[in-house]
Amino acid sequence: MEYFVQRFIRLRPSIEALLHNHESLGSHTSVVLFQKKKLLPTNADEDPVATLYFWSHVVIRPLGHPVPMQCSSCHVLRPWKPKHVKDDHVVHGCKTPQCGEIREYQLIEGDKLIHQGFGGKDNSRGSRGLWHHKCM
């Protein structure tokens, strides 16, 4: 099965169309696509170019950043709740009332949104999340 997935992804004309619907890949996986610049319309060099595709979700992976499974102050598991959400900034707070731990996440430099989420407002809790890409 793994060979099929690698071959299927490699031979697709556009990886963006594949990301949101490919069951084996899953939303929690990041993908690195290597291409020669001459395949890109704007470049004639043959040096390879790498593009990182990564998934984000306002609760599970804000702006593409991993979230700790445990609060470092009160040690509760899966405590994070979005307190403030903007396109370039997300703030999580621990849901334990007496704790008050806060975590801030900033947009990754060079990040570009490539695919809107499904199943609710984009990047909302009910959403399937968003896909982004960044040239490396």
C-alpha positions as CSV (number, residue, x, y, z in Angstrom):
1,M,0.0,0.0,0.0
2,E,2.8,2.4,0.8
3,Y,4.3,2.1,-2.7
4,F,0.9,2.9,-4.2
5,V,0.6,6.1,-2.0
6,Q,4.1,7.3,-2.9
7,R,3.5,6.7,-6.6
8,F,0.0,8.1,-6.6
9,I,1.1,11.4,-5.0
10,R,4.2,11.6,-7.1
11,L,2.4,11.3,-10.4
12,R,-0.5,13.7,-9.6
13,P,-0.4,17.0,-11.5
14,S,-1.4,19.1,-8.4
15,I,-0.7,18.0,-4.8
16,E,-3.1,20.7,-3.5
17,A,-6.1,18.9,-4.9
18,L,-5.0,15.7,-3.2
19,L,-4.3,16.9,0.4
20,H,-7.7,17.4,1.8
21,N,-9.2,14.1,0.5
22,H,-6.5,11.5,0.6
23,E,-7.4,9.0,3.3
24,S,-4.0,7.4,3.8
25,L,-2.2,10.8,4.0
26,G,-4.4,12.2,6.7
27,S,-4.7,15.8,7.9
28,H,-2.2,15.5,10.7
29,T,0.7,14.8,8.3
30,S,3.1,17.3,6.7
31,V,4.3,16.7,3.2
32,V,7.5,17.9,1.5
33,L,7.4,18.1,-2.3
34,F,10.7,18.2,-4.2
35,Q,10.7,19.6,-7.7
36,K,13.2,20.9,-10.2
37,K,13.0,24.6,-10.8
38,K,12.7,24.0,-14.6
39,L,9.3,22.4,-14.0
40,L,8.1,25.6,-12.4
41,P,6.9,28.2,-14.9
42,T,9.0,31.0,-13.6
43,N,12.4,29.4,-13.3
44,A,14.9,27.8,-15.7
45,D,17.5,26.4,-13.3
46,E,17.7,22.7,-12.5
47,D,18.4,23.2,-8.8
48,P,15.7,21.3,-6.7
49,V,13.1,23.3,-4.8
50,A,11.3,22.0,-1.7
51,T,7.9,23.0,-0.7
52,L,6.5,22.1,2.8
53,Y,2.7,21.5,2.9
54,F,1.4,21.5,6.5
55,W,-2.0,21.2,8.1
56,S,-3.5,23.5,10.8
57,H,-6.5,23.4,13.0
58,V,-7.4,26.1,15.6
59,V,-7.4,23.6,18.5
60,I,-5.2,20.7,17.5
61,R,-2.5,22.5,15.5
62,P,-2.8,26.3,15.5
63,L,-1.2,27.9,12.5
64,G,0.7,24.6,11.9
65,H,2.4,24.5,15.3
66,P,2.2,21.4,17.5
67,V,0.4,21.8,20.8
68,P,1.6,20.1,24.0
69,M,-0.6,17.3,25.3
70,Q,-0.3,18.5,28.9
71,C,-0.4,21.8,30.6
72,S,3.0,22.5,32.2
73,S,1.5,24.3,35.2
74,C,-1.4,22.1,36.3
75,H,-0.5,18.9,34.4
76,V,-4.0,18.4,33.0
77,L,-4.1,16.4,29.8
78,R,-5.5,18.1,26.6
79,P,-6.3,21.4,28.4
80,W,-6.1,23.9,25.5
81,K,-9.0,26.1,24.5
82,P,-8.8,28.9,22.0
83,K,-9.1,32.3,23.7
84,H,-8.3,34.6,20.7
85,V,-8.1,33.6,17.0
86,K,-7.0,35.8,14.1
87,D,-5.5,34.9,10.8
88,D,-1.9,35.4,12.0
89,H,-2.2,34.8,15.7
90,V,-3.8,32.2,18.0
91,V,-3.9,32.3,21.8
92,H,-4.7,29.1,23.8
93,G,-5.6,29.1,27.4
94,C,-5.7,26.2,29.9
95,K,-9.3,25.2,30.5
96,T,-8.7,24.5,34.2
97,P,-10.2,27.5,36.0
98,Q,-7.5,27.9,38.7
99,C,-4.6,27.5,36.2
100,G,-4.4,30.5,33.8
101,E,-1.6,29.0,31.6
102,I,-1.5,30.8,28.2
103,R,0.2,29.8,24.9
104,E,0.6,32.0,21.9
105,Y,1.1,30.9,18.3
106,Q,2.3,33.1,15.4
107,L,1.9,32.6,11.7
108,I,5.0,30.8,10.3
109,E,7.1,33.1,8.2
110,G,6.5,32.5,4.5
111,D,3.2,30.6,5.1
112,K,0.6,30.8,2.4
113,L,-2.9,29.3,2.7
114,I,-3.7,26.9,-0.1
115,H,-6.9,25.1,0.8
116,Q,-10.0,26.1,2.8
117,G,-11.4,23.7,5.4
118,F,-14.7,21.9,5.2
119,G,-17.4,21.3,7.8
120,G,-18.0,24.7,9.4
121,K,-16.3,28.0,9.5
122,D,-12.7,27.9,8.3
123,N,-10.3,27.0,11.0
124,S,-13.1,26.6,13.6
125,R,-13.5,23.7,16.0
126,G,-15.9,21.8,13.7
127,S,-13.7,22.4,10.7
128,R,-11.5,19.8,9.1
129,G,-8.7,22.4,9.3
130,L,-6.7,24.3,6.7
131,W,-3.7,23.4,4.5
132,H,-0.8,25.8,4.1
133,H,2.5,25.8,2.1
134,K,5.9,27.3,2.5
135,C,8.9,27.2,0.2
136,M,12.0,25.9,2.0
